[in-house]
């Protein structure tokens, strides 16, 4: 589950602030291509959703499903 702090500070986390697990995970999600982001979504749905909301593409999570990449 993503913390309120991480959600509120996503901008600074994505540019390198933070060395905790979720900060590294959010940066990984940002770098992932759609197929790998779908894989990450299977394990970390709240974190991927937070990133997609921050990026402004809330509907992107429907573009690639885990079953499409398994």
HELIX and SHEET records of a PDB file:
HELIX    1   1 UNK A    4  UNK A    8  1                                   5    
HELIX    2   2 UNK A   10  UNK A   14  1                                   5    
HELIX    3   3 UNK A   21  UNK A   31  1                                  11    
HELIX    4   4 UNK A   34  UNK A   43  1                                  10    
HELIX    5   5 UNK A   45  UNK A   55  1                                  11    
HELIX    6   6 UNK A   58  UNK A   62  5                                   5    
HELIX    7   7 UNK A   66  UNK A   69  1                                   4    
END                                                                             
